[in-house]
Amino acid sequence: MLLLSQTTIWWLLVEPSSVDVIRSHMQSLFFLYIYACNQQLMILTF
């Protein structure tokens, strides 16, 4: 989780673009994080 927020902060500093780009980037990061959590849960379950 720490790495994720660091990457987001770095990206926001390096790429100060429009709000739409930032929003879509945050959404993709969020979905990737959810996907990773689901994968870990599956591994733990089986």
Secondary structure as UniProt FT lines:
FT   HELIX           2..14
FT   HELIX           19..45
//
